[in-house]
Amino acid sequence: MSEVKFKKIALIGIGLIGSSLARVIREKKLADHIAISTRTGTTLERARELKLGDSYTTDNGKAVEDADLVIVSVPVGSSGQVAKEIAPHLKPGAIVTDVGSTKASVIRQMKPELPDNVIFIPGHPIAGTEFSGPDAGFADLFINRWCILTPLPNTDEKAVAKLTEFWEACGAKVDRMDPEHHDLVLAITSHLPHLIAYNIVGTASDLEKVTNSEVIAYSASGFRDFTRLASSDPTMWRDICLNNKDAIIEMLGRFSEDLASLQRAIRWGDGQALFDLFTRTRAVRRGIIDAGQEVDAPDFGRQVARKHPEDLKK
């Protein structure tokens, strides 16, 4: 049994991240009681059928009563509203955290709503798949993945240490960043790649000279990987774009400039420039593998990752 233990953990939102947390909390015995709250009754009933928690409600305030740890797993644009709903019901000394992919915006939304007698520690586990909903989660999601914490100034270090231990018990590696720096890093490593994927797949679907059936039938591995990213939850990615727009716009500007340089190299037949770029980027791929964030396997090791978690049981 892990040394990390909470009497009650409240999970607000039970999508991929929330349901994965519910599973690993149960598996590792990290809480005596798991309270689950979600917006829709249908999703809540599915969570109940999956036995993800010990209590279930669509009332966020009720879910967090007496909770020692509250984890908000909702689209980042809803963070402020959730904070407002739970604020009057929070136990003094409770740790409140989130899993959003943008941090400065979440802090701006949540901090003014939360009472001073709770400890707010924004967080972001960098883990996920293209699937969503309570069925999508699995207990191993966070193993060897990074979770970034962005504590506010003067945050209780004992609380930060306990939340760090919690994420480590879930299998994650934990780092700390300034919120604005986190948002810039994620803009280039996650947000921009998803936007490029959405755009490329959108371009392919809009082509008049190439039919959708041809795009689907003759997709090479590169396009298939783009479609995997482009099938991610639309609500989540809409909110990420709207709530990290400054960093994303900066990265899009840099990308556009580099794309123009690539276009010129192809137009003028500058083979050396192309070779140098492709050599440099290949080294980045090797660095990701060496860091343990990917496997060196055919088809990018996606044979398992592409499958829905329920398919793995068959």
N, C-alpha and C positions, 0 to 999 in steps of 0.2 A: 504493500500500500504506500502511496506517495505521502511524503511529509506535508505536502500542501493540502489544506482542507478548509473548506468553507461550510458553515452550517446551511446557508441557502444561497444559491446562485440563481439570479433571474436573467433569462434570455429574452430580450425584446427583438422579435424577428426570428423566424425559423426557416430561412432559406438555406442555401448551400453552407454558408459559414455557421449560422446558428445551429443547424441540425448536426453539422460535424462536431461542433462544440458539445452539444448535448450527448452525442455518442461517446466522445472521448472522456467527458466528465464522468459519465456512468462507468465506462470501462476502467478508468484510473481511480475511481472512487474519490473524486475531488470535491464532492459536496454531499451533504446528507439529504438535501432537497433541491430539485431542479424545477423552477417555475418557468413556464413558457407562456409568452404572450405574442399574439400575432393579430394582424388587422382583420383578416377574414375568417369567418367561422368554418369555411370549407378547409382552409389550410390548417386551422387549429385541430379540426377533427382528424385530419390525416396524421398530424403529429401525435395525437392521442392513439390512433390505430398502430402507429409505429412504436408506441411506448417510449417516446423520447424524453418525457419529463415525469414529474410527480404531481403537478397541478397545472391546469390549463385555463386560460382566460383571454378574452379580447380586450380586457381593461388593463392598460399598461400600469396604471397606478396601483391596482390591486396586486399585480404580479411582483412589484418591487417591495411590497411591505415586508419588513424584517429581513430583507436580503442583505448579505454582507458584500456581495459582488454583483453588480449589474452590468451586463454586456449588451450594448445597443448594436444590433445588426440589421440596420435598415438602409435604404438608399440615402446617400448623404444629404440630399435636399430635404429629407424629413427629420433630420437630427434635432433641429430646434424645437419642432412641435412635440417630439417624443420627450425631450428634456422638460418642456413645460408641463406635460401630462404627468410625469413621474415625480417632479420636484416636491410636491406637498407630501408625498408618501414615503420618501426615502428615510432610511434609518440613519441617525447621526453616526458618522464614522464610516459609512459604507463607501466602498470603492466603486466609482462609476467609470466605465471605459466604453470604447466603441471599436468598430473594425473598419471604418470608412477609409477609402482610398485617397481622400483629400483630408488634410489636417487643419490648415489655417481656417478654412471655411467652417468646419465642424466646431472648432473652438469658438469662433465668432457666434455661431448659432446656439451652442449648448451652454457655454460658461455663464452668460448673463441669466439664464433660467435656473441654474442649479443653486441650491442653498450653500452657504459658506461652511456648513458643518459636515459636508461630504467631501470626498477626495476624488477629484476628476482627473483621470490620467488618459488622455487620448491615445489610441493605439491603432495599428494596422497590420494584421497578419497578411503577408504577401503570399497567398496561397489561393488556389481556386481552379475551377474547370469551367467549361462553357455551360454546364448544367445548372439548374436552379430549383428551388423548392425543397421541402422536407425530405423527399426521397433521394435527393442528390447527395446528401452528406455522407461522409464516412470517417471513421475515427482516426485514420492514418493521414488525413489531409495535411496536417501541420508538420509532419515529421521532416526534419532537416530543412524546413522553410524558415525564412526570416519573419519575425514580428517586430515592427518598429514602434517604439513608444516615444511620445513627444510630450513629456511632462511639462507643466507650466512652472514658472519660477516659484520657488519656495514650496514646492510640493513635498509632502511628507515622504522622506526617503524610505522609511520602513514599508509604507504602502507600495511604493514603486518596486521595492525588492520583492514584496509578496506577489504582486502582479507579474513580475518577471519570473518568479518561481512557478507560478501558475502556467504561463505560456511554455516554459521549459518542460513542465510535466506533461503538457499536451504534445511535446515533441519538437517544438520550435526553438530556433536560435533567436536571441533577443538583442536588439541594438537600440540606441537612443539617438534622436536627431532633433534639431530645431524644426518646428512645423513648416516654415517656409522652405527650408532646404529639402525636407521630405517631399514636399509638393513638386519641387523642381526635379528631383531624382525620379519620382514616379511618372512625371510628365514624359520623360524620355524613355524610361524602361517599360512602361505599361500603357499609359494613356495614348501616346503618339502611335505605337504599333497597332493598337486597337482601331484608332481613327483611320490609319492607312488601310487596315484590313476592311473596315466598313466601306471605305471609299472605293477600293479596288473591286470588291464584290459588287458594289453598286454600279460601278462603271461597266463591269461585265454584263450585268443584267440589263443595262440600258443600250447595249450595242445593237444596232439594227442589222449589221451585216453578219453577225454571229448569233445564232439562236440560243435561247436558254438551254435547250436540250443538248446542244453541242457543247456548251460550257460545262454542263454536268457530266456528259458522257466522256469528254476528252480532257478532263481536268488533270493536270500534272500535280505532283506532290506539293509544289510551292503554292499553287492556288488552293489546294485542299486545306493546307495549314491556315491560309488566310480565312477560309470559310469557317474554320473552327473558332477563330477569334471573333469573326463577324456574327456568330450565332449567340454571343453572350447576351445577357439580360438587357433589353433596351432601356428600361427604366433606370437601372443602375448607371449605365453609361451616359444617358442623357444628363443625369444629375452630376456625374463626375465632370463632364464638359462644362456645365454651367457653374460649377463650384471650384474649378481649378483653371478658370479660363486664362488668367494672366500667364501662368507657367506654360500652359498648352499652346497659347498663341506664340509665345517666345520660341518654343520648340518647333512649332509648325513653320515659323519664319526661317529658322536655321535649316530645317529640312528642305524647304523650298529653295533656298540658296544652294544647298549641296546637290539637289536634284537638277538644278539648272546647270551646274558644273558638269554633272554626269551627262546631261543631254548634249552639252557642247563637245565633250570628249567623244561621244558616239558619232555626232554629226561630222566632226573633223577627223575621224579615224585615229584618234590619239590612243593607240593600243597600250602604251606604257602607263598612261594615267589610269586606264581601266585596270590593267594588271596590278598596279600599286594599290588601288582601292580594294580590289578583291582579295589581295594578299593580307592587307591590314585587317579587313573585316573577318577573314577566316580565323585570324589569331584571337579575335574577341570570342568567337564561338568556342575555341579551345579553352579559353579562360573560364567560360561559363561551365564547361564540363569539368575542368579541374577543380572548380569551386564547389562541385557537388550539386549544382542547381539544374543539371540535365544529365542524361546518360548518353554515352557514345554508342548508339545502336542504330541499325537501319531504320529509315523513316522517322528519325528523330526520337525513337523510343515511344512513339505515340500509339502503338498497337493497343496497349492497355488504357492509356489516358483517353483515347477517343471513345471508349466504351462507356455506357452508362453504368454507374456503380451496381445497379441491380443485375446487369448482365454478367458481372463478374461472379455472381453466386451460382450461375447456371453451369 
